[in-house]
């Protein structure tokens, strides 16, 4: 126990485990109790991994400090001005709240954690809280970075705080959990977990499609019910789709609390912002403290805007880069440079892209004869404070839920390394 390391446990430890089948059955029980028309399908066979990820305690502290430093940087007037300069016009609307939960995604390399991206509607928190409850520990020096019960309550507190900050809660109005065709979404079961948790706190809740909403007489409505707060899982971040127009009008009129909102996405999730957050000269001009400047230039990999001036150089050195669309999500249209073809590279010229220095993920073995899986680590946070950590195991260029043995995995701290 004095010499155990995370790397050794990832290579050799297969006894600290969870029971993915038991977690899936618990989720299926929830689906049945809510009258959902289906259970988790074969497409969800790899939603949950069977083994945890071990993270040294000092690495957890580094990631928590990075989240605090990033929050300080994003709050500076210089950053806000720069980020809004390339954001859609709706991002200039200030609704009064920070914008809800954030997901900070890291790769854990030999020199420490590195930030890969930030998301404003990160899925998986409540599902991972369930997963943590199914954890079986055999090593006394391990613990989860955040208690699962506290994580669920914290997630609901965040939504209620957002509602309060955007004009106050009306207890008689409805909370809407919003996404396109929600019952067809891969993480629909999590919507039900949020619904159950909100109703346990006394808030009437509905899961719906944006096309079901109407903005009538100064109120956003689902049928005849007035909606006071929307938990937004849409990927229409600027609310430009025709089906989002009722929500857009209500949001701009201050008639509904929306979380996350377009301003939060513009300040946090636009990939172009990473070119600022890892730039020491910009951070210094923005007034960030020297110690936070140092931390962020270490944590945030070098990121540059792809332009006509540097395209030729970036193509020549493409094996050193990972390319991401500025407004992308869910790893769509993202490419490792060494996997790029001439045809794809040419097509990318029509979109705004960033190139991020390639940071290989760490790996987790799932058995003596099995090939290792890649690891992404996510910190769920609000206002600079991390609520919960979870991991995703996968094969391929980017995270997915199609890898045998992969999926969401619990994160355990390793206090002695």
Secondary structure in CASP SS format (residue, H / E / C, confidence):
PFRMAT SS
TARGET T0000
AUTHOR 0000-0000-0000
METHOD secondary structure of the structure
MODEL  1
X C 1.00
X C 1.00
X C 1.00
X C 1.00
X C 1.00
X H 1.00
X H 1.00
X H 1.00
X H 1.00
X H 1.00
X H 1.00
X H 1.00
X C 1.00
X C 1.00
X C 1.00
X C 1.00
X E 1.00
X C 1.00
X C 1.00
X H 1.00
X H 1.00
X H 1.00
X H 1.00
X H 1.00
X H 1.00
X H 1.00
X H 1.00
X H 1.00
X H 1.00
X H 1.00
X H 1.00
X H 1.00
X H 1.00
X C 1.00
X C 1.00
X C 1.00
X C 1.00
X C 1.00
X C 1.00
X C 1.00
X C 1.00
X H 1.00
X H 1.00
X H 1.00
X C 1.00
X C 1.00
X C 1.00
X E 1.00
X C 1.00
X C 1.00
X E 1.00
X C 1.00
X E 1.00
X E 1.00
X E 1.00
X E 1.00
X H 1.00
X H 1.00
X H 1.00
X H 1.00
X H 1.00
X H 1.00
X H 1.00
X H 1.00
X H 1.00
X H 1.00
X H 1.00
X H 1.00
X H 1.00
X H 1.00
X H 1.00
X H 1.00
X H 1.00
X H 1.00
X C 1.00
X C 1.00
X H 1.00
X H 1.00
X H 1.00
X H 1.00
X H 1.00
X H 1.00
X H 1.00
X H 1.00
X H 1.00
X C 1.00
X C 1.00
X C 1.00
X H 1.00
X H 1.00
X H 1.00
X H 1.00
X C 1.00
X C 1.00
X C 1.00
X C 1.00
X C 1.00
X C 1.00
X C 1.00
X C 1.00
X C 1.00
X E 1.00
X E 1.00
X E 1.00
X E 1.00
X E 1.00
X E 1.00
X E 1.00
X E 1.00
X C 1.00
X C 1.00
X E 1.00
X E 1.00
X E 1.00
X E 1.00
X E 1.00
X E 1.00
X E 1.00
X E 1.00
X C 1.00
X C 1.00
X C 1.00
X C 1.00
X C 1.00
X H 1.00
X H 1.00
X H 1.00
X H 1.00
X H 1.00
X H 1.00
X H 1.00
X H 1.00
X H 1.00
X C 1.00
X C 1.00
X E 1.00
X C 1.00
X C 1.00
X C 1.00
X C 1.00
X C 1.00
X E 1.00
X E 1.00
X E 1.00
X C 1.00
X C 1.00
X C 1.00
X H 1.00
X H 1.00
X H 1.00
X H 1.00
X H 1.00
X H 1.00
X H 1.00
X H 1.00
X H 1.00
X H 1.00
X H 1.00
X H 1.00
X H 1.00
X H 1.00
X H 1.00
X H 1.00
X H 1.00
X H 1.00
X C 1.00
X C 1.00
X C 1.00
X C 1.00
X C 1.00
X C 1.00
X C 1.00
X C 1.00
X E 1.00
X E 1.00
X E 1.00
X E 1.00
X E 1.00
X C 1.00
X C 1.00
X C 1.00
X H 1.00
X H 1.00
X H 1.00
X C 1.00
X C 1.00
X C 1.00
X H 1.00
X H 1.00
X H 1.00
X H 1.00
X H 1.00
X H 1.00
X H 1.00
X H 1.00
X H 1.00
X H 1.00
X H 1.00
X H 1.00
X H 1.00
X C 1.00
X C 1.00
X C 1.00
X C 1.00
X E 1.00
X E 1.00
X E 1.00
X E 1.00
X C 1.00
X H 1.00
X H 1.00
X H 1.00
X E 1.00
X E 1.00
X E 1.00
X E 1.00
X C 1.00
X C 1.00
X E 1.00
X E 1.00
X E 1.00
X E 1.00
X C 1.00
X C 1.00
X E 1.00
X E 1.00
X E 1.00
X E 1.00
X E 1.00
X E 1.00
X E 1.00
X E 1.00
X C 1.00
X C 1.00
X C 1.00
X C 1.00
X C 1.00
X C 1.00
X C 1.00
X C 1.00
X C 1.00
X H 1.00
X H 1.00
X H 1.00
X H 1.00
X H 1.00
X H 1.00
X H 1.00
X H 1.00
X H 1.00
X H 1.00
X H 1.00
X C 1.00
X C 1.00
X C 1.00
X C 1.00
X E 1.00
X E 1.00
X E 1.00
X C 1.00
X C 1.00
X H 1.00
X H 1.00
X H 1.00
X H 1.00
X H 1.00
X H 1.00
X H 1.00
X H 1.00
X C 1.00
X H 1.00
X H 1.00
X H 1.00
X H 1.00
X H 1.00
X H 1.00
X H 1.00
X C 1.00
X C 1.00
X H 1.00
X H 1.00
X H 1.00
X H 1.00
X H 1.00
X H 1.00
X C 1.00
X C 1.00
X C 1.00
X C 1.00
X H 1.00
X H 1.00
X H 1.00
X H 1.00
X H 1.00
X H 1.00
X H 1.00
X H 1.00
X H 1.00
X H 1.00
X E 1.00
X C 1.00
X C 1.00
X E 1.00
X E 1.00
X E 1.00
X C 1.00
X C 1.00
X C 1.00
X C 1.00
X C 1.00
X H 1.00
X H 1.00
X H 1.00
X H 1.00
X H 1.00
X H 1.00
X C 1.00
X H 1.00
X H 1.00
X H 1.00
X E 1.00
X E 1.00
X E 1.00
X E 1.00
X E 1.00
X C 1.00
X C 1.00
X C 1.00
X C 1.00
X C 1.00
X C 1.00
X C 1.00
X C 1.00
X C 1.00
X E 1.00
X E 1.00
X H 1.00
X H 1.00
X H 1.00
X C 1.00
X C 1.00
X H 1.00
X H 1.00
X H 1.00
X H 1.00
X H 1.00
X H 1.00
X H 1.00
X C 1.00
X C 1.00
X C 1.00
X C 1.00
X E 1.00
X E 1.00
X E 1.00
X E 1.00
X E 1.00
X C 1.00
X C 1.00
X C 1.00
X C 1.00
X E 1.00
X E 1.00
X E 1.00
X C 1.00
X C 1.00
X C 1.00
X C 1.00
X C 1.00
X C 1.00
X C 1.00
X C 1.00
X E 1.00
X E 1.00
X E 1.00
X E 1.00
X E 1.00
X E 1.00
X E 1.00
X E 1.00
X E 1.00
X E 1.00
X C 1.00
X C 1.00
X E 1.00
X E 1.00
X E 1.00
X E 1.00
X E 1.00
X E 1.00
X E 1.00
X E 1.00
X E 1.00
X E 1.00
X C 1.00
X C 1.00
X C 1.00
X C 1.00
X C 1.00
X C 1.00
X C 1.00
X C 1.00
X C 1.00
X C 1.00
X C 1.00
X C 1.00
X E 1.00
X E 1.00
X E 1.00
X E 1.00
X E 1.00
X E 1.00
X E 1.00
X E 1.00
X C 1.00
X C 1.00
X C 1.00
END
